[in-house]
Amino acid sequence: MSNGTFYVIGVGPGDPELITLKAVRLLRETPCIYVPTSRLSTQTWVADAVQTYAKAEADIRTVSFSLGADRQARQEHWHQTAATIVAQLRTGEDVAFVSLGDPLLYSTCIYLLRALQEQWPQLPIEIIPGISAYAHCAALTTFAIGEGEQPVTIIPTVTAIHDLQSAINRGGTLVVMKIGRHLQAIIDLLEDNSLIEQAVFVARAGLPNQHIEADLRRLHNSDPKVGNLAIILVHTENL
Ligand SMILES: C[S@@+](CC[C@H](N)C(=O)[O-])C[C@H]1O[C@@H](n2cnc3c(N)ncnc32)[C@H](O)[C@@H]1O
């Protein structure tokens, strides 16, 4: 009997039409689908996509990826989930794991993939790329991400707020993700660098409560939740 395949399916950033045909086909065909949840519960679109396309008899399993600080506990959790998936694949069953945007950009599934490959280096795997949130945010604001020879830097500020100044110094376009409670600090930094007018803010792109702001000064003193599921795009030079 042959082994099953592990599919990692990117479902796009939230607009139900920004999902690939291949993702839809595999969601329809795969008998067991893992849906990640987190305490931020910003992943509603991921669950909705599975709900919309999975067959009625599909075995849908939610898997909680605690964002707690205990690294060892998190790793243990991924290893246990990986062991369950490996056992399923060895029975010949195909298994899918869904991911917001593109699976290989700051996604939980990267940790799971690592745990799976440790347990089974030749794991039969297929990754279905998804439209990344930054691409949708750029499209919504007609913001050119890369032009000419300008570099593009993607910064996950949740842990690297201090790196933002270095990225500004390097120039080109900045894609600032995982903003959350750092929104005010980012706005202040952009003001200090006279970049506030060259930045756009997009939160919850493609979702019912989408929020686009071309004048970031208006976000001063906003509710801390405004920065959740948001991206800031910045041109560090006048183009
Ligand atoms: C864990 S990362 C996942 C990124 C995802 N894999 C991708 O390719 O876009 C979550 C971050 O992606 C960004 N993001 C995801 N979906 C978004 C959306 N619909 N609108 C704006 N930003 C989004 C936010 O910066 C959020 O903090």
The ligand as an ORCA input file, in Angstrom:
! r2SCAN-3c Opt
* xyz 0 1
  C       1.211     34.666     10.748
  S       1.388     35.859      9.470
  C       0.770     34.957      8.108
  C       1.162     35.557      6.778
  C       0.594     34.769      5.614
  N       1.191     33.458      5.553
  C       0.759     35.475      4.271
  O       1.315     34.889      3.343
  O       0.293     36.607      4.146
  C       0.054     36.906      9.878
  C       0.302     38.330      9.393
  O      -0.018     38.406      8.000
  C      -0.639     39.641      7.719
  N      -2.004     39.353      7.210
  C      -2.565     38.149      7.029
  N      -3.788     38.265      6.485
  C      -4.006     39.586      6.341
  C      -5.085     40.355      5.819
  N      -6.192     39.764      5.358
  N      -4.951     41.705      5.798
  C      -3.826     42.311      6.240
  N      -2.764     41.633      6.739
  C      -2.860     40.294      6.796
  C      -0.649     40.441      9.022
  O       0.514     41.215      9.080
  C      -0.613     39.340     10.054
  O      -0.110     39.807     11.281
*
